[in-house]
Amino acid sequence: MIRLAVSVEGQTEEEFVKDVLANRLRPMEVEPFPVLLGSARSGGRGGGNVNAGRLVSDMVYLRRSFDAVTSLVDFYGFRGKGDRTVEALEKHLEQEIETHIPDARRVFPYIQKYEFEGLLFSDPAAFGAVGRAADRSIAELAAVRRQFETPEDINDDPEGAPGRRIARAVVGYRKRLHGPPVARRVGLATIRAECQRFHAWLTRLEKLAEPA
């Protein structure tokens, strides 16, 4: 069994790894362990405040105790990204990691474009069981989805980020409380079909137990 550390920025992503990713990866001999960003060094429960130095430090540290290390953090709000694309930022992180770990094949960062909640737009109907969500709320989310080629393209403008759009459409939506259950209702198969970056990352995780 491959022990996989997943550096996450918040408790929503932590629950997603535990409740959704683990069920997919465990039969493939990969056991994911979410670790809140910063907690590996401080022993605390802090999350967020994501920047390159902090993420690289965590991933390098975690490699000492795990067979493989990855991350699940948002491009939206990533500090110091400047004008880099999400792909360029991931490449920068990979290069930084390689300066600390000679063989970094099993240490690879993943940054969600643009935000975890973008994945939930893979099936807006899954919000039907959230709090006071009504048909109108679901229709609003579906209309947003139709504006973009994929859910991962829903942009990171301060007012256009996926989480902001959901909060406006669904009264009472709370990311930590509702995000993981909605993701379960959407289902990994649907998310993978709609979100190719996420699909490529998960495919790489599934292959960790295969012979090199």
Backbone as ProteinMPNN parsed JSONL, in Angstrom:
{"seq_chain_A": "MIRLAVSVEGQTEEEFVKDVLANRLRPMEVEPFPVLLGSARSGGRGGGNVNAGRLVSDMVYLRRSFDAVTSLVDFYGFRGKGDRTVEALEKHLEQEIETHIPDARRVFPYIQKYEFEGLLFSDPAAFGAVGRAADRSIAELAAVRRQFETPEDINDDPEGAPGRRIARAVVGYRKRLHGPPVARRVGLATIRAECQRFHAWLTRLEKLAEPA", "coords_chain_A": {"N_chain_A": [[0.838, -1.21, 0.0], [0.646, 2.141, -0.948], [1.5, 4.96, 0.806], [0.121, 8.011, 0.74], [0.616, 11.405, 1.064], [-1.398, 14.264, 1.148], [-1.174, 17.542, 0.774], [-3.242, 19.956, 1.93], [-5.259, 22.936, 1.78], [-7.37, 23.599, 3.408], [-10.197, 22.63, 5.515], [-12.326, 21.721, 4.014], [-11.198, 20.594, 1.686], [-9.727, 18.678, 2.997], [-11.728, 16.938, 4.011], [-12.795, 16.125, 1.585], [-10.707, 14.617, 0.478], [-10.579, 12.543, 2.371], [-13.205, 11.437, 2.277], [-13.982, 11.136, -0.395], [-11.837, 10.907, -2.391], [-10.312, 8.893, -1.154], [-11.936, 6.606, -1.214], [-11.846, 5.955, -3.871], [-9.089, 5.563, -4.384], [-8.089, 3.688, -2.551], [-8.763, 0.935, -3.253], [-6.88, 0.638, -5.214], [-4.53, 0.3, -4.018], [-3.497, 2.6, -2.866], [-3.281, 4.797, -0.275], [-4.614, 7.702, 0.786], [-3.632, 10.48, 2.808], [-4.818, 13.323, 4.089], [-3.244, 16.407, 4.862], [-3.326, 19.292, 6.632], [-2.174, 22.346, 5.398], [0.834, 23.491, 6.674], [0.493, 22.279, 9.147], [2.154, 20.098, 9.388], [4.567, 21.134, 10.147], [4.011, 22.798, 12.362], [2.214, 21.512, 13.996], [-0.301, 22.405, 14.333], [-3.7, 23.381, 13.344], [-3.898, 24.984, 11.218], [-4.84, 26.464, 8.079], [-5.049, 27.505, 4.621], [-3.754, 30.715, 3.43], [-1.924, 30.318, 1.309], [1.172, 29.955, -0.26], [4.053, 29.762, -2.441], [6.52, 29.149, -1.116], [5.684, 28.161, 1.368], [4.121, 25.93, 0.64], [5.955, 24.305, -0.785], [7.814, 23.78, 1.266], [6.244, 22.272, 3.044], [5.616, 20.019, 1.46], [8.122, 18.897, 0.935], [8.891, 18.301, 3.546], [6.922, 16.409, 4.253], [7.573, 14.274, 2.621], [9.45, 12.827, 3.985], [8.088, 11.069, 5.584], [6.208, 9.759, 4.091], [5.28, 7.706, 1.248], [4.665, 8.963, -1.1], [3.86, 12.279, -2.247], [1.51, 14.861, -2.712], [-0.535, 17.708, -3.607], [-3.468, 19.651, -2.861], [-4.665, 22.458, -3.578], [-6.058, 25.752, -4.058], [-5.928, 27.709, -7.066], [-7.06, 30.193, -7.124], [-6.586, 32.85, -4.98], [-4.005, 32.071, -4.364], [-1.071, 33.104, -3.07], [1.297, 35.436, -4.313], [1.425, 34.491, -6.912], [1.548, 36.048, -9.104], [1.594, 36.846, -12.549], [1.563, 34.305, -13.517], [0.369, 31.378, -15.189], [-1.762, 28.639, -14.162], [-0.513, 26.278, -14.874], [2.147, 27.114, -15.24], [2.742, 27.895, -12.666], [2.593, 25.477, -11.256], [4.754, 24.183, -12.476], [6.854, 25.793, -11.594], [6.772, 25.224, -8.844], [7.42, 22.502, -8.914], [10.076, 22.633, -9.803], [11.255, 23.943, -7.643], [10.87, 22.047, -5.639], [12.476, 19.982, -6.591], [14.996, 20.952, -6.067], [15.378, 20.297, -3.473], [14.828, 17.604, -3.188], [16.362, 14.887, -4.533], [15.287, 12.751, -6.125], [12.346, 13.273, -7.253], [10.079, 12.086, -8.293], [7.791, 11.045, -7.159], [6.726, 13.151, -5.856], [4.658, 15.614, -6.369], [3.138, 18.651, -7.113], [-0.273, 19.761, -7.095], [-2.513, 22.072, -8.337], [-5.676, 23.357, -8.039], [-7.614, 24.575, -10.627], [-10.104, 26.873, -10.944], [-10.669, 26.914, -8.36], [-11.619, 24.773, -5.657], [-14.414, 24.537, -5.523], [-15.204, 24.878, -8.12], [-15.242, 22.35, -9.239], [-17.657, 21.349, -8.423], [-19.514, 22.383, -10.111], [-19.728, 20.573, -12.086], [-22.025, 19.125, -12.03], [-24.663, 20.791, -11.542], [-27.175, 20.099, -10.521], [-26.711, 18.597, -8.294], [-26.727, 20.234, -6.131], [-29.238, 20.279, -5.154], [-29.976, 19.21, -2.688], [-29.015, 20.873, -0.777], [-29.362, 22.831, 1.977], [-31.382, 25.582, 1.592], [-31.637, 25.436, -1.126], [-33.19, 25.917, -4.237], [-35.181, 25.211, -7.185], [-34.71, 27.436, -8.757], [-32.207, 28.271, -7.842], [-30.571, 26.155, -8.682], [-30.928, 26.389, -11.418], [-29.689, 28.848, -11.851], [-27.019, 28.19, -11.281], [-26.587, 26.276, -13.247], [-26.79, 27.885, -15.492], [-24.511, 29.456, -15.198], [-22.573, 27.461, -15.526], [-22.925, 26.84, -18.258], [-21.756, 28.974, -19.485], [-19.069, 28.552, -19.7], [-16.371, 26.611, -21.039], [-15.466, 24.39, -19.582], [-16.003, 23.266, -16.147], [-13.689, 23.934, -14.774], [-12.854, 26.238, -15.922], [-14.276, 28.331, -14.939], [-13.996, 31.529, -13.811], [-11.414, 33.317, -11.836], [-11.949, 35.857, -10.967], [-12.552, 38.255, -8.413], [-15.324, 38.543, -7.903], [-16.301, 36.586, -9.476], [-15.43, 34.065, -8.856], [-15.821, 30.522, -8.35], [-16.829, 29.765, -5.745], [-17.964, 32.158, -4.8], [-20.0, 32.543, -6.643], [-21.625, 30.337, -6.126], [-22.394, 30.867, -3.478], [-23.959, 33.131, -3.845], [-26.078, 32.109, -5.286], [-27.149, 29.966, -3.831], [-28.835, 29.95, -0.976], [-27.599, 29.92, 2.282], [-25.496, 28.235, 1.779], [-22.524, 26.638, 2.765], [-19.141, 26.232, 2.546], [-17.414, 24.311, 3.862], [-19.283, 22.672, 5.164], [-21.103, 21.852, 3.154], [-19.67, 21.382, 0.765], [-18.053, 18.837, 0.464], [-20.2, 16.806, 0.681], [-21.786, 17.55, -1.565], [-19.933, 17.097, -3.594], [-19.721, 14.316, -3.404], [-22.285, 13.615, -4.254], [-22.25, 14.571, -6.858], [-20.248, 12.935, -7.913], [-17.254, 11.144, -8.697], [-16.874, 10.151, -11.282], [-18.38, 11.829, -12.959], [-17.204, 14.312, -12.376], [-14.617, 13.843, -13.348], [-15.121, 13.479, -16.046], [-15.903, 16.012, -16.785], [-13.874, 17.726, -15.967], [-10.812, 18.051, -16.984], [-8.174, 18.621, -16.104], [-8.247, 17.927, -13.395], [-8.917, 15.242, -13.747], [-6.58, 14.247, -14.981], [-4.75, 14.55, -12.913], [-5.832, 12.827, -10.919], [-5.646, 10.414, -12.277], [-2.896, 10.114, -12.316], [-2.438, 9.737, -9.589], [-3.739, 7.318, -9.208], [-2.01, 5.586, -10.432], [0.178, 5.323, -8.819], [0.852, 3.045, -7.36], [1.721, 1.296, -9.231], [4.401, -0.584, -10.771], [7.521, 1.091, -11.154]], "CA_chain_A": [[0.0, 0.0, 0.0], [1.368, 3.407, -1.03], [1.011, 5.986, 1.723], [0.159, 9.275, -0.004], [0.266, 12.635, 1.782], [-1.994, 15.307, 0.31], [-1.149, 18.828, 1.466], [-4.473, 20.667, 1.586], [-5.271, 24.267, 2.377], [-8.498, 23.819, 4.309], [-10.893, 21.438, 5.976], [-13.178, 21.202, 2.939], [-10.36, 19.7, 0.89], [-9.379, 17.562, 3.879], [-12.857, 16.008, 4.004], [-12.911, 15.592, 0.229], [-9.705, 13.56, 0.347], [-10.973, 11.429, 3.237], [-14.506, 10.845, 1.965], [-14.212, 10.897, -1.818], [-10.661, 10.359, -3.051], [-9.86, 7.654, -0.52], [-12.749, 5.488, -1.687], [-11.378, 5.61, -5.211], [-7.682, 5.174, -4.427], [-7.773, 2.56, -1.661], [-8.722, -0.351, -3.976], [-5.714, 0.629, -6.094], [-3.362, 0.197, -3.132], [-3.009, 3.942, -2.526], [-4.02, 5.315, 0.878], [-4.307, 9.134, 0.924], [-3.729, 11.107, 4.118], [-4.789, 14.787, 3.959], [-2.513, 17.128, 5.907], [-3.556, 20.722, 6.479], [-0.953, 23.086, 5.097], [1.457, 24.099, 7.842], [0.367, 21.475, 10.353], [3.275, 19.179, 9.482], [5.647, 21.815, 10.848], [3.627, 23.445, 13.611], [1.339, 20.692, 14.818], [-1.587, 23.085, 14.485], [-4.756, 23.063, 12.394], [-4.033, 26.111, 10.303], [-4.934, 26.225, 6.647], [-5.094, 28.732, 3.854], [-2.528, 31.499, 3.322], [-1.071, 29.462, 0.49], [2.181, 30.55, -1.125], [4.969, 28.753, -2.96], [7.477, 28.734, -0.108], [5.011, 27.361, 2.391], [3.706, 24.655, 0.07], [7.15, 23.508, -1.06], [8.356, 23.329, 2.551], [5.399, 21.205, 3.552], [5.714, 18.816, 0.65], [9.452, 18.326, 1.188], [8.844, 17.731, 4.896], [6.06, 15.23, 4.264], [8.221, 13.168, 1.908], [10.226, 12.041, 4.941], [7.23, 10.109, 6.276], [5.245, 9.151, 3.181], [5.836, 7.162, 0.011], [4.408, 9.93, -2.17], [3.284, 13.533, -1.741], [0.922, 15.772, -3.676], [-1.233, 18.808, -2.946], [-4.771, 20.053, -3.388], [-4.857, 23.845, -3.169], [-6.716, 26.545, -5.094], [-5.216, 28.761, -7.776], [-7.659, 31.431, -6.609], [-6.065, 33.189, -3.661], [-2.621, 31.627, -4.174], [-0.308, 34.343, -2.91], [2.555, 35.565, -5.031], [1.432, 33.797, -8.207], [1.817, 37.027, -10.152], [0.847, 36.636, -13.791], [1.743, 32.927, -13.96], [-0.778, 30.497, -15.364], [-1.733, 27.553, -13.19], [0.504, 25.323, -15.322], [3.462, 27.684, -14.963], [2.941, 27.877, -11.223], [2.918, 24.096, -10.889], [6.118, 23.911, -12.926], [7.74, 26.492, -10.662], [6.797, 24.452, -7.604], [8.17, 21.275, -9.191], [11.495, 22.971, -9.852], [11.684, 24.228, -6.273], [10.909, 20.773, -4.913], [13.621, 19.216, -7.081], [16.232, 21.441, -5.451], [15.462, 19.699, -2.136], [14.684, 16.146, -3.257], [17.019, 14.44, -5.762], [14.36, 11.97, -6.935], [11.042, 13.827, -6.864], [9.037, 11.538, -9.155], [6.573, 10.807, -6.378], [6.358, 14.397, -5.165], [4.185, 16.489, -7.452], [2.072, 19.556, -6.679], [-1.469, 19.946, -7.924], [-3.258, 23.281, -7.998], [-6.98, 23.304, -8.683], [-8.021, 25.754, -11.391], [-9.51, 27.967, -10.198], [-11.084, 26.745, -6.978], [-12.247, 23.468, -5.413], [-15.851, 24.558, -5.787], [-15.444, 24.76, -9.546], [-15.547, 20.951, -9.532], [-19.057, 21.079, -8.112], [-20.312, 22.795, -11.267], [-19.824, 19.447, -13.012], [-23.441, 18.736, -12.044], [-25.368, 21.731, -10.653], [-28.338, 19.482, -9.89], [-26.299, 18.006, -7.02], [-26.978, 21.198, -5.059], [-30.649, 20.221, -4.798], [-30.188, 18.801, -1.302], [-28.289, 21.805, 0.094], [-30.082, 23.892, 2.675], [-32.578, 26.166, 0.981], [-31.488, 25.464, -2.577], [-34.443, 25.703, -4.948], [-34.998, 25.026, -8.622], [-34.135, 28.662, -9.299], [-30.78, 28.254, -7.52], [-29.919, 25.191, -9.562], [-30.961, 26.97, -12.762], [-28.649, 29.882, -11.886], [-25.717, 27.523, -11.361], [-26.506, 25.654, -14.568], [-26.551, 28.961, -16.449], [-23.083, 29.777, -15.065], [-21.805, 26.37, -16.141], [-23.023, 26.903, -19.711], [-20.95, 30.083, -19.98], [-17.666, 28.166, -19.749], [-16.117, 25.337, -21.719], [-15.432, 23.361, -18.547], [-16.12, 23.856, -14.814], [-12.393, 24.45, -14.344], [-12.627, 27.538, -16.549], [-15.028, 29.368, -14.236], [-12.808, 32.331, -13.544], [-11.037, 33.673, -10.467], [-12.26, 37.241, -10.63], [-13.068, 38.271, -7.04], [-16.77, 38.348, -7.849], [-16.684, 35.502, -10.374], [-14.895, 32.788, -8.407], [-16.901, 29.548, -8.17], [-17.442, 29.827, -4.425], [-18.799, 33.358, -4.714], [-21.183, 32.311, -7.462], [-22.487, 29.398, -5.404], [-22.943, 31.543, -2.305], [-25.02, 34.039, -4.275], [-27.222, 31.365, -5.832], [-27.696, 28.988, -2.881], [-28.941, 30.537, 0.36], [-27.17, 29.044, 3.358], [-24.381, 27.369, 1.406], [-21.275, 26.763, 3.524], [-18.182, 25.395, 1.838], [-16.955, 23.157, 4.647], [-20.413, 21.803, 5.487], [-21.808, 21.326, 1.996], [-18.806, 21.046, -0.359], [-17.806, 17.396, 0.284], [-21.408, 16.045, 0.315], [-22.165, 17.843, -2.947], [-18.97, 16.392, -4.44], [-20.115, 12.909, -3.425], [-23.474, 13.475, -5.095], [-21.825, 14.745, -8.248], [-19.556, 11.699, -8.26], [-15.956, 11.314, -9.349], [-16.949, 9.874, -12.723], [-18.861, 13.04, -13.613], [-16.174, 15.336, -12.228], [-13.51, 13.523, -14.242], [-15.558, 13.698, -17.427], [-16.059, 17.439, -17.007], [-12.696, 18.49, -15.525], [-9.683, 17.275, -17.478], [-6.98, 18.784, -15.253], [-8.479, 17.089, -12.229], [-8.856, 13.858, -14.212], [-5.181, 13.887, -15.208], [-4.131, 14.419, -11.589], [-6.324, 11.619, -10.271], [-5.058, 9.288, -13.008], [-1.518, 9.972, -11.829], [-2.521, 9.161, -8.242], [-4.149, 5.912, -9.337], [-0.889, 4.789, -10.949], [1.317, 5.375, -7.901], [1.216, 1.713, -6.879], [2.243, 0.499, -10.328], [5.871, -0.627, -10.808], [8.146, 2.222, -11.867]], "C_chain_A": [[0.87, 1.255, 0.0], [0.712, 4.401, -0.079], [1.228, 7.354, 1.067], [-0.257, 10.439, 0.892], [-0.29, 13.641, 0.786], [-2.023, 16.593, 1.123], [-2.357, 19.648, 1.004], [-4.523, 21.99, 2.345], [-6.398, 24.493, 3.364], [-9.229, 22.528, 4.612], [-11.878, 20.887, 4.951], [-12.4, 20.203, 2.097], [-9.947, 18.469, 1.712], [-10.487, 16.501, 3.861], [-13.038, 15.368, 2.636], [-11.928, 14.446, 0.018], [-10.12, 12.327, 1.143], [-12.201, 10.689, 2.713], [-14.694, 10.464, 0.508], [-12.989, 10.253, -2.476], [-10.243, 9.02, -2.469], [-10.639, 6.449, -1.018], [-12.351, 5.035, -3.084], [-9.98, 5.003, -5.19], [-7.364, 3.919, -3.621], [-7.773, 1.219, -2.393], [-7.532, -0.478, -4.918], [-4.414, 0.647, -5.303], [-2.691, 1.546, -2.885], [-3.888, 4.483, -1.404], [-3.668, 6.793, 1.079], [-4.537, 9.642, 2.346], [-3.701, 12.626, 3.923], [-4.084, 15.424, 5.146], [-2.726, 18.618, 5.668], [-2.236, 21.46, 6.331], [-0.424, 23.783, 6.342], [1.429, 23.214, 9.067], [1.518, 20.493, 10.506], [4.43, 19.803, 10.248], [5.239, 22.284, 12.234], [2.799, 22.578, 14.538], [-0.025, 21.31, 15.017], [-2.578, 22.654, 13.441], [-4.916, 24.157, 11.355], [-4.115, 25.691, 8.856], [-4.964, 27.553, 5.928], [-3.754, 29.428, 3.812], [-1.496, 30.745, 2.484], [-0.097, 30.302, -0.328], [3.205, 29.48, -1.474], [5.922, 28.238, -1.887], [6.864, 27.813, 0.926], [4.632, 25.98, 1.865], [4.901, 23.753, -0.211], [7.728, 22.952, 0.239], [7.553, 22.163, 3.115], [5.594, 19.911, 2.777], [7.064, 18.127, 0.836], [9.475, 17.656, 2.554], [8.062, 16.417, 4.901], [6.704, 14.036, 3.573], [9.04, 12.299, 2.851], [9.413, 10.9, 5.535], [6.264, 9.364, 5.366], [5.943, 8.655, 1.914], [5.695, 8.134, -1.148], [3.725, 11.151, -1.56], [2.702, 14.319, -2.907], [0.231, 16.892, -2.913], [-2.604, 18.985, -3.573], [-5.07, 21.434, -2.824], [-5.432, 24.62, -4.347], [-5.751, 27.529, -5.756], [-5.74, 30.127, -7.328], [-7.121, 31.683, -5.206], [-4.643, 32.736, -3.402], [-1.73, 32.865, -4.164], [1.002, 34.312, -3.693], [2.594, 34.865, -6.369], [1.738, 34.756, -9.352], [0.967, 36.778, -11.374], [1.049, 35.227, -14.341], [0.399, 32.253, -14.218], [-0.693, 29.401, -14.31], [-0.679, 26.517, -13.568], [1.914, 25.825, -15.018], [3.76, 27.672, -13.469], [3.281, 26.475, -10.747], [4.349, 23.748, -11.294], [7.137, 24.575, -12.017], [7.871, 25.717, -9.357], [7.598, 23.162, -7.786], [9.672, 21.544, -9.181], [12.045, 23.263, -8.466], [11.811, 22.944, -5.464], [12.138, 19.969, -5.308], [14.948, 19.711, -6.516], [16.435, 20.842, -4.068], [15.439, 18.178, -2.158], [15.277, 15.665, -4.58], [16.088, 13.661, -6.698], [12.944, 12.351, -6.512], [9.894, 13.273, -7.7], [7.717, 11.326, -8.423], [6.2, 12.006, -5.509], [5.946, 15.391, -6.236], [3.014, 17.34, -6.968], [0.902, 19.534, -7.645], [-2.21, 21.167, -7.41], [-4.567, 23.251, -8.762], [-7.305, 24.631, -9.354], [-9.56, 25.78, -11.424], [-9.718, 27.755, -8.69], [-11.758, 25.386, -6.839], [-13.709, 23.472, -5.83], [-16.189, 24.574, -7.278], [-15.822, 23.335, -9.932], [-17.024, 20.65, -9.348], [-19.987, 21.498, -9.244], [-20.392, 21.693, -12.32], [-21.251, 18.926, -13.098], [-24.206, 19.642, -11.077], [-26.571, 21.121, -9.944], [-28.0, 18.876, -8.535], [-26.51, 18.95, -5.85], [-28.411, 21.121, -4.557], [-30.92, 19.881, -3.357], [-29.517, 19.746, -0.302], [-29.232, 22.845, 0.676], [-31.356, 24.326, 1.989], [-32.45, 26.296, -0.535], [-32.82, 25.139, -3.236], [-34.147, 25.506, -6.421], [-34.359, 26.254, -9.249], [-32.628, 28.709, -9.052], [-30.023, 27.332, -8.46], [-29.871, 25.728, -10.987], [-29.892, 28.047, -12.904], [-27.264, 29.256, -12.036], [-25.531, 26.862, -12.722], [-26.218, 26.698, -15.646], [-25.089, 29.4, -16.404], [-22.252, 28.723, -15.783], [-21.804, 26.476, -17.664], [-22.177, 28.018, -20.311], [-19.492, 29.702, -20.212], [-17.507, 26.806, -20.401], [-16.105, 24.181, -20.739], [-15.635, 24.031, -17.187], [-14.816, 24.477, -14.327], [-12.057, 25.794, -14.976], [-13.414, 28.663, -15.883], [-14.023, 30.239, -13.496], [-12.605, 32.74, -12.093], [-11.127, 35.168, -10.196], [-12.87, 37.271, -9.235], [-14.57, 38.065, -6.928], [-17.225, 37.166, -8.694], [-16.147, 34.148, -9.982], [-16.038, 31.817, -8.132], [-17.601, 29.634, -6.819], [-18.366, 31.021, -4.252], [-20.103, 33.149, -5.487], [-22.164, 31.369, -6.754], [-23.159, 30.08, -4.22], [-24.073, 32.494, -2.682], [-26.272, 33.282, -4.699], [-27.914, 30.497, -4.794], [-27.67, 29.582, -1.474], [-28.511, 29.509, 1.401], [-26.021, 28.116, 3.011], [-23.151, 27.687, 2.241], [-20.295, 25.74, 2.968], [-17.819, 24.144, 2.625], [-18.085, 22.167, 4.888], [-20.967, 21.106, 4.255], [-20.908, 20.858, 0.85], [-18.567, 19.553, -0.548], [-19.062, 16.578, -0.013], [-21.875, 16.3, -1.113], [-21.228, 17.108, -3.902], [-19.311, 14.901, -4.518], [-21.324, 12.688, -4.325], [-23.145, 13.667, -6.576], [-21.16, 13.465, -8.745], [-18.271, 11.936, -9.02], [-16.028, 11.079, -10.849], [-17.391, 11.111, -13.49], [-17.821, 14.154, -13.542], [-15.033, 15.093, -13.22], [-13.883, 13.775, -15.704], [-15.602, 15.174, -17.777], [-14.762, 18.217, -16.811], [-11.421, 17.726, -15.867], [-8.41, 17.441, -16.658], [-7.095, 17.902, -14.026], [-8.365, 15.612, -12.612], [-7.407, 13.402, -14.39], [-4.451, 13.685, -13.88], [-4.551, 13.118, -10.922], [-5.774, 10.371, -10.964], [-3.63, 9.042, -12.538], [-1.499, 9.355, -10.432], [-2.85, 7.674, -8.307], [-2.997, 5.01, -9.754], [0.299, 4.708, -9.996], [1.783, 3.988, -7.465], [1.77, 0.816, -7.984], [3.761, 0.492, -10.302], [6.431, 0.531, -11.631], [8.701, 1.787, -13.203]], "O_chain_A": [[1.737, 1.408, 0.86], [-0.492, 4.648, -0.157], [2.36, 7.793, 0.867], [-1.37, 10.448, 1.419], [0.277, 13.845, -0.288], [-2.811, 16.719, 2.06], [-2.471, 19.987, -0.174], [-3.916, 22.142, 3.405], [-6.386, 25.486, 4.091], [-8.93, 21.475, 4.05], [-12.232, 19.71, 5.009], [-12.877, 19.101, 1.824], [-9.835, 17.364, 1.18], [-10.21, 15.311, 3.713], [-13.398, 14.195, 2.541], [-12.284, 13.419, -0.56], [-10.027, 11.202, 0.651], [-12.233, 9.458, 2.706], [-15.479, 9.568, 0.2], [-13.095, 9.172, -3.055], [-9.862, 8.111, -3.207], [-10.062, 5.38, -1.222], [-12.503, 3.864, -3.432], [-9.715, 4.034, -5.901], [-6.458, 3.167, -3.98], [-6.86, 0.422, -2.177], [-7.21, -1.577, -5.371], [-3.347, 0.962, -5.831], [-1.474, 1.625, -2.717], [-5.102, 4.611, -1.568], [-2.553, 7.111, 1.494], [-5.515, 9.277, 2.998], [-2.641, 13.171, 3.616], [-4.297, 15.03, 6.293], [-2.348, 19.144, 4.621], [-1.29, 21.206, 7.076], [-1.13, 24.562, 6.982], [2.267, 23.377, 9.954], [1.836, 20.087, 11.624], [5.187, 19.102, 10.919], [6.021, 22.185, 13.179], [2.688, 22.866, 15.729], [-0.83, 20.794, 15.792], [-2.349, 21.68, 12.724], [-5.948, 24.246, 10.689], [-3.532, 24.685, 8.453], [-4.911, 28.609, 6.557], [-2.726, 28.823, 4.117], [-0.351, 30.56, 2.897], [-0.498, 31.247, -1.007], [3.218, 28.409, -0.866], [6.115, 27.029, -1.758], [7.459, 26.806, 1.31], [4.801, 24.978, 2.56], [4.862, 22.562, 0.095], [8.093, 21.777, 0.301], [8.12, 21.187, 3.605], [5.722, 18.838, 3.366], [7.131, 16.899, 0.888], [10.019, 16.562, 2.701], [8.502, 15.431, 5.492], [6.401, 12.893, 3.916], [9.299, 11.136, 2.54], [9.971, 9.883, 5.945], [5.577, 8.444, 5.808], [7.03, 9.11, 1.556], [6.509, 8.131, -2.071], [3.098, 11.07, -0.504], [3.325, 14.431, -3.963], [0.396, 17.009, -1.698], [-2.858, 18.519, -4.684], [-5.646, 21.571, -1.745], [-5.307, 24.198, -5.497], [-4.878, 28.102, -5.104], [-4.979, 31.082, -7.172], [-7.2, 30.809, -4.343], [-4.112, 32.988, -2.321], [-1.655, 33.588, -5.158], [1.709, 33.305, -3.726], [3.673, 34.655, -6.922], [2.138, 34.333, -10.437], [-0.233, 36.528, -11.266], [0.743, 34.972, -15.506], [-0.587, 32.535, -13.537], [0.331, 29.253, -13.644], [-0.027, 25.942, -12.697], [2.773, 25.055, -14.59], [4.902, 27.462, -13.06], [4.172, 26.306, -9.914], [5.07, 23.093, -10.541], [8.171, 23.984, -11.705], [8.973, 25.575, -8.828], [8.368, 22.779, -6.905], [10.445, 20.769, -8.615], [13.17, 22.879, -8.146], [12.756, 22.781, -4.692], [12.773, 19.345, -4.459], [15.925, 18.961, -6.49], [17.547, 20.874, -3.54], [15.97, 17.533, -1.254], [14.754, 15.998, -5.643], [16.095, 13.877, -7.91], [12.411, 11.82, -5.537], [8.847, 13.911, -7.812], [6.647, 11.421, -9.024], [5.447, 11.877, -4.545], [6.795, 15.947, -6.932], [2.019, 16.813, -6.472], [1.065, 19.317, -8.846], [-2.499, 21.287, -6.22], [-4.574, 23.135, -9.988], [-7.272, 25.683, -8.716], [-10.208, 24.834, -11.871], [-9.024, 28.349, -7.865], [-12.391, 24.899, -7.777], [-14.187, 22.508, -6.429], [-17.331, 24.314, -7.659], [-16.625, 23.127, -10.842], [-17.58, 19.794, -10.037], [-21.119, 21.022, -9.328], [-21.057, 21.865, -13.341], [-21.648, 18.354, -14.113], [-24.377, 19.29, -9.909], [-26.947, 21.584, -8.868], [-28.891, 18.661, -7.713], [-26.477, 18.522, -4.696], [-28.767, 21.834, -3.619], [-31.981, 20.22, -2.834], [-29.46, 19.446, 0.89], [-29.826, 23.64, -0.052], [-32.291, 23.542, 1.824], [-33.078, 27.158, -1.149], [-33.5, 24.194, -2.838], [-33.0, 25.62, -6.855], [-33.552, 26.131, -10.171], [-31.861, 29.126, -9.92], [-28.961, 27.688, -8.971], [-28.876, 25.54, -11.687], [-29.256, 28.155, -13.952], [-26.44, 29.73, -12.818], [-24.436, 26.888, -13.284], [-25.488, 26.428, -16.599], [-24.493, 29.685, -17.443], [-21.344, 29.046, -16.549], [-20.778, 26.225, -18.295], [-21.907, 28.014, -21.512], [-18.754, 30.45, -20.853], [-18.396, 25.958, -20.326], [-16.659, 23.117, -21.016], [-15.459, 25.244, -17.076], [-14.833, 25.436, -13.555], [-11.069, 26.423, -14.596], [-13.235, 29.83, -16.232], [-13.279, 29.746, -12.648], [-13.473, 32.548, -11.24], [-10.459, 35.684, -9.3], [-13.647, 36.376, -8.902], [-15.041, 37.473, -5.957], [-18.392, 36.778, -8.645], [-16.375, 33.169, -10.692], [-17.118, 32.242, -7.722], [-18.829, 29.583, -6.751], [-19.424, 30.912, -3.633], [-21.177, 33.538, -5.026], [-23.376, 31.581, -6.784], [-24.353, 29.893, -3.985], [-25.035, 32.647, -1.929], [-27.39, 33.754, -4.497], [-29.128, 30.306, -4.858], [-26.609, 29.701, -0.86], [-28.991, 28.376, 1.406], [-25.607, 27.301, 3.836], [-22.78, 28.849, 2.406], [-20.58, 24.544, 2.924], [-17.91, 23.034, 2.101], [-17.873, 20.956, 4.825], [-21.268, 19.913, 4.294], [-21.326, 20.027, 0.043], [-18.849, 19.033, -1.627], [-19.012, 15.716, -0.89], [-22.312, 15.376, -1.798], [-21.676, 16.557, -4.907], [-19.2, 14.295, -5.584], [-21.388, 11.707, -5.065], [-23.709, 12.991, -7.436], [-21.456, 12.973, -9.834], [-18.197, 12.813, -9.88], [-15.32, 11.737, -11.612], [-16.844, 11.414, -14.551], [-17.585, 14.856, -14.525], [-14.545, 16.029, -13.855], [-13.057, 14.23, -16.495], [-15.369, 15.553, -18.925], [-14.574, 19.264, -17.43], [-11.003, 16.847, -15.114], [-7.639, 16.49, -16.529], [-6.146, 17.209, -13.66], [-7.776, 14.823, -11.873], [-7.051, 12.292, -13.992], [-3.639, 12.77, -13.739], [-3.705, 12.384, -10.412], [-5.469, 9.379, -10.301], [-3.208, 7.896, -12.382], [-0.631, 8.537, -10.129], [-2.301, 6.874, -7.549], [-3.002, 3.813, -9.466], [1.315, 4.094, -10.322], [2.973, 3.778, -7.229], [2.234, -0.291, -7.714], [4.365, 1.467, -9.854], [5.881, 0.897, -12.669], [9.26, 2.604, -13.936]]}, "name": "protein", "num_of_chains": 1, "seq": "MIRLAVSVEGQTEEEFVKDVLANRLRPMEVEPFPVLLGSARSGGRGGGNVNAGRLVSDMVYLRRSFDAVTSLVDFYGFRGKGDRTVEALEKHLEQEIETHIPDARRVFPYIQKYEFEGLLFSDPAAFGAVGRAADRSIAELAAVRRQFETPEDINDDPEGAPGRRIARAVVGYRKRLHGPPVARRVGLATIRAECQRFHAWLTRLEKLAEPA"}
